[in-house]
């Protein structure tokens, strides 16, 4: 229990001392899934990106490159191969197949489809390639490790905050990410039981947009002409929240209680306007963690099939802690919590218990 508390504290940005397990620790005897023990360092890592345009994805790639560089310094990684499917799951399948054909040692993937990639990922596993699936997950279990926060809990906690702020009644707009993306679908699924338990909360409509402020602002602007009364915004993404707030502010509308994410502009608007708000985050370093876990598996370490990353929660109590670090992140980026290889070791160890 103390380990879990320490992890949560670190994710929240508080000063928590993490005991370094280190790469020099005695290796576990059990091999990770897909591993045949015939691959030798330094390894080639593939990053099968579903799309690179959103700032969240750019920051995620930044953590991947950072971890790769740290592991290069340890002699464990030789190079990083990067592809961009530009949002097309079929393209992503072809690019992963090309990585398999090139016999890369590891593939880190954020899935553009929860099911379409299953077969090609299973092929990679059969060939002894370490596959780390992070963020948006596939349904197959024939891979090395899945790393994610609990997206159902994400949606549940967001909906619970909003319902309580509204006194259990009122009219809301639900803002989702792209349709078909597992993270978006899972967040919405987590919110569903909470909303059904409060029949006096009426859903006016729902949106599906990319995780960028501009399309979210455009979607909300059109809705403001249709709905004169909006008592809450259940936004299941930080850039979506910023877009909604900008649209309402431009129309001179009062901004109701709003949920969101660690998107810098949303956090700044929250502070500037004194909003009733709540946020969590999908840490960008999930990508870097995927690289580390895959390399650990290739090195013969026992990496569990699933590693859950605790959800950090942002409220008025710790909002200023995040904003104090805003200058270190892009204006249209996400203020994510710190990470280290030692913290990744702690998360892997916790997942084994």
Buried (B, 14 or more C-beta within 10 A) or exposed (E): EEBEEBBBBBBBBEEBEBEBBEBEEEEEEEBBBBBEEEBEBBBBBBBBBBBBEBBBBBBBBBBBBBBBEBBBEEEBBBEBBBBBBEBBBEBBBBBBBBBBEEEBBBBBBBBBBBEBBBEBBBBBBEBBBBBBBBBBBBEBEBBBBBBBBBBBBBBBBBBBBBBEBBEEEBBBBBBBBBEBBBBBBBBBBBBEEBBEEBEEBEEBEEBBBBBBBBBBBBBBBEBBEEBEEBBBBBBBBBBBBBBBBBBBBEEEBEBBBBBBBBBBBBBBBBBEEEBBBBBBBBBBBBBBBBBBBBBBBBBBBBBBEEBBBBBBBBEEEBBEBBBEBBEEBBEBBBBBBEBBBBBBBBBBBBBEE
